Amino acid sequence: MSRRFLFISIFLIQSLFWAPVFAALTVRETEITTEEETVELKKNASEQFALAESAEAEGRLKRALSAYRVVVKRYPKTDFAAQAQFKVAKITEESGDANKAFGEYQKLVGNYPKSKDFEASIEAQFNIAQLYLEGKRLELFGVPTLPSMQRAEEMFRAVITNAPFIAKYAAAAQFNIGQARERQDDYRGAVEAYQKIIDDYPFSEVTGDAQYQIGFVYMRASRAGEYDQSASIKAREAFEDFIYRYPNSEKVAQARQNMQALGGRQTESAFSVAKFYDKQKNYKAAAIYYNEVIRTEPDSPNSQVSRDRLSALKDLVGEDQLTFAAPGQKPGANLRKKMQAQVDTTARPDFVGPTLPVETAGSSPALRTSPDDVAPIPAVEPALPE
């Protein structure tokens, strides 16, 4: 009696354990997806895709999303799988989860590079990255966090990797990497990003913008005082290259105004140093910097003051005492050449003048320049490349 009871007990326990398994093996009409939607299983990819389309047309997007995922999972080698993956990405994007949608587009790009929706997916990824560049916030557990320039840069890098030969996306993505770095005040990184466009995409529509932007970044760096003391010189050189290479660009006038602003700042620095040396009665050094003012901006008020002071110094100590003589030369023999030499005022090895005030850079420009950042330059700028 006890054995029979034990046998019956074991049988009942085993039946309870295996019943769900047998049910799962025999019931094939439905499938539970990760979206917690019950989706009918059709005989082939075409019917399953049609089921998903029907749900989408009816506005049952959660059910449609689940049905499209079934197509991708069960029929990955068919053309319907690529179309379904594109639909998954589109619905996810339209639902407002841009970060997740970017990943769904990436699945299509990575798994179905020959899909008819390949380029549309690249464009969608570019546009999502643009949203983050413009300040869209990443979400953590559904809660918006701070804007992420780093995430924007990661997305643009993915676009370049996905489509390195589609210049209208790759070059523009590289340009926007420079923009992201600018907005983080990473001047060195921004210049490197823009220079890469010139090197890798010399015939792109944004190459001229990149050359201009290099000058603007150096210009910002010279005002922030965070890059190096030759930033203003590099800015002038970059703007000069831009004007030479793109003489018909709508930004040529802006570049010339930027150069004037840079010259004005350099003149102010040289004039301050000249007055310092003059006050210390180091007239030889003062003469060098007064001449730098005259050379840089010959028509400025400071240049006229510099000319008057040089004339007075010649009367005071004599012309020969206002220049350095080369070995074997008499003092004053090379005066004119010395006086016309270009001087990097704060980088000279003999510079022992006062510490110059450092201006604080303005906020990151909404376009390529900002009136607060590079005043008095006009604020009107051409639109950035799409």
Order of alpha helices (4+ residues) and beta strands (2+ residues): alpha-beta-beta-alpha-alpha-alpha-alpha-alpha-beta-beta-alpha-alpha-alpha-alpha-alpha-alpha-alpha-alpha-alpha
